[in-house]
Amino acid sequence: GAVLWLEVCHQLKVIEAGGAAAVAADRTRLWKLGLPQLRTAKQAEKQAAKVAEARETKGARGMGDAGPILRDLVLVGGGHSHVHVLLMLGMEPIPGVRVTLVTRDVETPYSGMLPGHVAGHYTKRECHIDLARLGRFANARVVHAEVTGIDSRQQCVHLKSCLDSPGADARPPLRYDVISVDVGCSPSYMQGLSGYDAARSGGVDRHVATVKPIDSFSRKFDHLLACVERWQGPNDVLIVGAGAGGVELSLAVQHRLQQLLAQLGKPREWARIIVASRSDRIMPNHAATVSAMMAQVLDERGIGVLRQHEALRVEAPASTNSVGVDAGVVEGQSNLVCRTPQGEVRVPFTECIWCTDGAPQSWFKDLGLETDAAGFLLVETSLQVRRADGELLPNFFASGDCASIRGHPRPKAGVFAVMAGMPLSKNIRAACEGGNMTPYIPQAEFLGIIGLGRGGAVASKAEVAMKAEWLWDLKDWIDRTWMWKYTEGLPQMGGNNEEPSAVALKAGADALELLKKASMRCGGCGSKVGSTVLSSAMRRLQSESPVYANSEVLVGLDSPDDAAVVQQKGAELVTVQTVDFFKSLVSDPYIFGRIAALHALSDCFSMGAQAQTALALCTVTLGSEEVMQDDLFQMMAGANRELAAARCTLAGGHTTEGPEPGLGLCVTGTAPGTSELMTKGALRPGDALLLTKPLGTGCLFAAEMQQKARGQHVSAALRGMLRSNEPASRIAQEHGARACTDVTGFGLAGHLVEMCKAADGCAAELWYDAVPTLDGAEDAIAQGVTSSLQPANFRLRRALRNEPAVASTFSAGQLPRYPLLFDPQTNGGLLIAVPAGTAGSALKQALNAAGEACFEIGVVVQRALDWEDGQCLLLRAQALGDIL
């Protein structure tokens, strides 16, 4: 009855969407209509309507006025319950409460669609929720880190950074006032370790993949698919675990491998799938009717089932007492050692996928909180936890697969995590505002729909089960529609829709354009003033109010470089001074502090100087004393980490309140003398131009502000921004480089123009096709998203000798990455000029050997006499007819 009612709802929604033909042409028409049977969906739709009505009466500006930060809400994990909490907080923020999401994975899978992804029915993007994008919608800080513990007495979360390599991933604890944990669970591996703990310790065999963590599973499954091309005969893929998840996964794996083998012209039978079951039947937690139906499906598909085979360990091949589809051990295969009623046996396999009952992460046992017999957090119906001594913690919640509700044990299934999202959202709000808790008692029975790999599905509830082809379409509708509201269907809540003022209308088109973009100004180096404004102001300053002339200033405003250079009295040493300041471009204050410090230090590095001291200028948003103290600490802890690594002492600073976080540093360094410095003006014709980092941070973070960037692309960009330029600078100096600058706010083209202008008579050929860019940067440009500094930077295209041809080709769609040459970079790479030939090759080899990226992107040439004033660049590209 439940299945038929759902199918009726499905077909009614198809009609509402315009009919089958309209849905076939645009399936989003169907997904946008929501799921009428899901209470969380009803809550979200009701809230969206309520907020839309409030926006009409209050206006966009009134809805966004949250006031000072009074309390910190920390969500640990991006499980199914928390994604709903984030959705609700995005639609109705809690005034005075700042939300922080701490997540190991920036893209979290929807468990109901994972087997479909394995089978090839869904792309990774279709079955994953982008937590960075959802966090931006919720106006939440997103901290890409792994939790290692929670101190409920000190109210802080202990973390390891996911943006750094092991051993360099330490970061300070994060405070909270209210906390919720929804980190899910992963298969129980050897010795009771969860999949997360096994992956963390490196204890998983290279031919074994636990289905979670999803990132490691995806890597290993992709490797399995890549190896199929080299198969010369049958291969055994072993699925450990015969619950609903393991059985559905075995059908999905078989379909994907057989489909791939057929495409390669190889026998489909070479993919031999085996399921190892600890029980004497598959799916032992389901009714016997369901188990029997699924056993028949496995038998029909030729999937072997090893019953009463309890997995003990994985070992290298043995020569005796082995079982499998073909008895005996295949050379080169690993073995799964199992306990059976007849004793230990070894099951050979090529690849093994672990999908057993869930296990909690190891750090749960150190929390001092109540747990159930399996080690999962034990919560009340309010989803609040208790200390081990029974004390209720009113500000500590847990939900999803990592928790068990006292008196209401349920299997670890995504449906319960989804349904808990609504009461969890209400109770977190009540904890922040002082309201009453809403009890949640999970349903005793639920409808499950299990996909059959190549099509069709089995639906079951209690003792009833049915199998049909159309059930896959029903499951697909439910899953895609649920996903839609957390991904592409996120409500458009931001923006300023107010009519422009009479002053703006009178000022003209430029003023209206500025007004339209005023609320979306970039952070980082994208918040700099454009070079035209800067140079004009400095020329006027020198004309109307000349700076004091000091013979000890060797490099200053009259010959600007990356830093000022001052001769120390009575010494051969010279002092190098630089200053940088910008507002935050990331919501994580610790990561922002690190980036700001690295960016400020980079001016010293690009000249080859040794940084000595730094003074800081910090802007902190208004909040309670506890909030402001922790924000300041997090920023400065991040900055000090990078300063200390560069052997630079934080000597002091100044703080101020402001509407958004900002951090600047004045760095002072030394060098043996001006002859030892690398400068912008030391270019020579024939020099090779090397770049040490790809471009694209400006447009990527502009896209992130607009919820148009993928979280994995943003994380990759952050990893690059957290790389110091000091090692590359040192290596460049050691190999005779004399001309260098760092690519920052004015973009690659702008900084290359500065170098050419400083080197009299020099110009540069820039090789478009060799310029590296970050993943996702070109996508942002294609969506029309650029940094707020881009228009000012783009004026420098007049420096291109062949600008008309470039503009024409770009307009024809043949130079899609062209705008990235003007993209402002935050802690971008070094642009190094080194004599071509042996010296250039040696430098590239040395950089690569040190783990530093290096891209040869052009060459310095003599500027021809017939070039117009200001022209100093020539863009070379295959699209322009150049053969490079």
C-alpha positions, 0 to 999 in steps of 0.5 A: 500500500505504501509503495502504491501510494508513493507511485500515485504521488509520483505520477501526480507530480509528473502531471503537475510538472507538465506531463511525461514529455515535459519531464523527459525534456527537463527532469528538474521540473519534477524535482522542483516540486518536492516530496509531499510524503516527507515531513522534512520537505514539508518543513522546508517548503513551509519555511521558504514560504514564510521567509519569502513573505517576510522578505516582501514586508521587511526587505532584503536588508532587514532580513540580513541584519543579525547584529553582534555574534553572541553564541557559537553553534558548531555542527560537527559532520555533514551527515543527513541530519545536519544538511537539513539543519543548514538548510533551515538556518539558511532560510531563517538564521538565529539572530546573534548565533554564528554557525560553524560547520566542521567537516572532513569531506567537503562533498558528502554522499547521499547514501541512498544514491551511492549504489546507483553511482557505483553502477554508473547511473549517477555521476559523483556530482549528482549523488553528493551534496556540496557542503561548502556551497550549502554552508555558504547558503546557511552563512556558516563558517566552513572548517575543512578539518577532521575532529579528533575529540570534543571537550564538553567541559571546556566546550571546545572541539579538537581538530586536524586540518584536512588542507595539510599533509599528515604531520603538518595538520595541527591546528588549535581547538575551536570553541562552541556554545552549542554543538551537534554531532552528525558524523555518520558511521563506517563499516566495522573493519579488523579489530573493530576499527571503523573504516575512518579509523582504519583509513587514518591509521593506514591499516587497510590493505591496498586491495581492500576498500571500505565504503566509507570514507567515501573519498578513499572508496572512490579512489580505490573503485576508480582504480579497479575500473581502470585496471579492467582494461588489463584483465586477461581472465576472470577476477574475483571481487569480494563484497564483505557484508551481506546486509542490504547495503552489501547486497545492493552494492554487489549488484551495482558492482557487477553491473558496472564491471560487466558493462565495462567489460562489454565495452572493451570486448571482453567476456562479461563473465570475467567479473566474478562477484562474491558476497561473504555473509557472517550469517546463514542468510543474506540480509538477516535483519530483514524479513525472511520473505525479503531475504529470500527474494534478494537471494533469488536475485543474486542467484539469477545474476550469478553472484556467489554467496559464502554463508557463515563466513565471518571475516577475520583478516586479510593476508597474502595468498596461501596455498592450501585450504582455499575456497572460491568460485574456482577452488584454489588461490589465483597467483597474485591475489590476496586472501580473506581469512574467514571463520566458518563452522568447519574452521578457518578458510581463505577466500581469494580475491582481486579486489575486496569491498568492505560493507559490514555493520557500522562502527563508531569512530574511535574518539567517541570512547574518550568523550566521557559521554554515554554510549550504547553497547556498540559505542555509538553516542546514546541520546534522549528523544530530544537528541541531547547526550548525557555524560557517563555519570548521567548528567544531561548536557542541554547544549550537546546534540547528536544525530544520524548513524553516529547516535542511538536513541535511548529506548528506541534502537533502530538499524543504521539507515539513512532514512532515520538520519533524514527524518531526524533533521527536522526535530534536530533543527527545532531543538538546536534553535530551542537550545540557542533561544531558551525554548522547549525541546521537541521529542523525536521517536523514530518510526518502527518500520520504514519502506526500503527500496533496494536497487538491482544494479542494471534496473528494477528494484525490490521494495520492502516494509516489514514482512511485505516485499515486491519486485518490479522494474518501475520501482527503480523509477520511483526510487530515482524520483525520491532520491533525486528530489530529496537531493535537489533541495540541498543542491541546485534547488537551494532557495535564492535568499541573498541580494539587494532588490531595492530600487536605486536611489535618485542620486544613483540614477542621476550619476549614470550607468557606472554608478548603477553598475557599482551599486549592483555589485556593492554587496558582492565585493571580494576579499583577499587580494580581490579587495585591493584598489585597482592599479589605475586608481592607485597609480593616479593617486600616487602621481597626484601625491607626488605632484601636490604633496611630494614625499620626503626625500631620503637618500637611505631609501634605495627602493621606494615610490619613485621606483616601486618594487615588491617591497621598499629597500632602506640602507641601514646606517653604518652597515652593509645590510639593507632593510626590506619593508612591506605591508599588506592588508585585506578582508577575509576571503575564507570563513575559517579564521585560522586558515585566513590568518595563515593565508594573510601571513603568507601573502604578506611574507611573499613580498620579502620572499620574491625579493630574496630577503629574510623576514625578521619581524612583523606587526599585525593589524587585525579587524574583528567583528563585534561579538561577546568577549568570548567570541571576539577573543577566540576569533582574534586568537584563531586569526593570530594563531594561524598567522603566527604559525606561518611567521614562525615557519619563516623565522619571522617574529611577531613583534606587536600589532593593533586591533580594531572592530569592523563589519567583517574580519580583516588582517594585515601585516607589516613585515621587515626583513634584511638582505646582504645588499641590493646586489643580492636582491631579486627585483622586477627590473632585472629582466633581460631579453632571452630570459625564460619566464617561470610561474610556480602556481596556477591562476584562478583564486580570484574568480573561484572565491568570487564564485564561492561567494555566489554559491557557484563554486564546487567545494573540492575546487575551493579546497584545492585552491586553499591548499595552493594558497597555503604553500609558502613561496619561500622554498621556490624563492630560495631555489631561484636565487641559488640558480642565479635568478635576478628578476622575480615578483609574486603574482597577486592582486593585479594578476599575471598580466598586470605584474608582468607589465610591471616587470617590463616597465621596470626593465627598460626596453624589455617586453614579454611573449606570454604563452597562453596555452602554457599558463596553468589554471586551477580546476573550476576557474574556467567554469567560473569564468564561463558562468560570468563570475569574476573578482570585483577587481577584475574590471580594473585589472582588465584595463591592462589589456591595452598593454597587449601588442595584439589586443584586437586579435586577442579580443576577436578570438576571445569573443569567438569563444576560442580563448576561454581562459583569457580573463584569468590572465588578469585574475587577482591572486591571493598568495599567488605563485612567483613569476621568475625570469631566468636565462633560458637554456642550461640555467633555466632547465636546472632551475626547473629541475631543482624546483620539481625535485623540491616538490615545487610546481614550475611552468614555463609560460613565456620569454622576455624579448627586446621591445620593438621600436614600432610598438605603441606607448604602453605596449609590452606584452604579446600573447601567443596561442594556438587559437591565434594561429601561433605554432608554439 
